[in-house]
Amino acid sequence: MFVVQNNTLFLTNTENYNLDTRQRNNLHFPQANLTIYQKGACYSGIKIFNNLPLEIKNVAGNKKKFKIALKKILYSYSFYTLEEHFSQLWIKDCTAKF
């Protein structure tokens, strides 16, 4: 929710580069040399947001729809650690219409 509520703080890869790649809708990672910054809300928020299914990222402009879609995913899949979330492969059958 931090990334969606503060979307003006973040750039997408297409805003930063002029290349049309598969990662174009992901948020751009700023250069982080310190581990304390990498564990902070901004950097971790980008990492978590980029790992969400595309269907959820597409509704990020609408906070209410995003929150509903995020709750559906979190209720469907119980992630106990961030590593579990990052290792999840989002297949088409696990995402419903939000």
N, C-alpha and C positions, 0 to 999 in steps of 0.2 A: 504494500500500500504506500510505502514511503516514496517509491519511484513514481507511482501514478499521481500522487498528490503534489509532488515537486518536479513535474515533468519538464519544467523550463530549465532546470539545472543540468539536464542530460542531453547529449547529442546522439543521434543514430549514426550508424556507419555510413549511410548515404549522405548525411549532412557533413560528414568529415572527409569522405573520399568520394570521388566521382566514378568509382567502379561499381558495376552491377553484379554483385555476388550473392551467394545463398545466405550470407549473414547480413544482408543489407538492412533488415528490419531490427536487428539487434542493437542494443545500446553500445556506444563506444566506451572502451575501458581507458581511463586516463592513466598516464604513466605513474606507477606507484613503486617507489624504492623502499619504503618502510613497511614492515609487517604490520605495524599498528594502524596504518592507513588502509591496508588491505583487509583488515578485520573490522573496519568501521562501517557505518550504515550506508554511505554512498557506494563504496566499492562492492560490498557484499550485496547490496540491493541490486546493482547492475548484474552481478553474477547470477543471482536468483531469478531476476526478471528475464534474462537471456535464456535461461533453461526452461522457461514455461512453454507450453504448447502454443503454436501460432494462433490458434483460435482465441486463446485468452489474450495474447498480446494485441490482437486486432481490436478488441473491445476496450483497450486501456484508455481510450479517450473519454469514455463514459465511466465515471467512478462507480456508479451503482451497479452497472452490468458487470464491470470488472470484479467487483467484490463478490457478486453472486456466482460468477464463473469460477473464481478462485476457491470459494467455499465448496463448490461441487467437486472440484478436483481434490481438495484436501480431505473431504469426507470420504471420497472414493478410495484414496490411497493414503494410508497412514505412514507418514515419513517420520522416523524417530531421530534421524540425523540429517544434516545437510548433504552428507555424502550419499545417502540413499536417494535423496531428491536429484542430485546431480547425475547419479548413475541410471536413473529412470529413462528408458527410451520411450518417447511419446509416439505411439502407433495410432493410426486413425481410429481403431476401435475403442480406444480409451478416452477419446474426446467426443463429447456430445455437442449438440448445438446449444449455444449459450445465448 
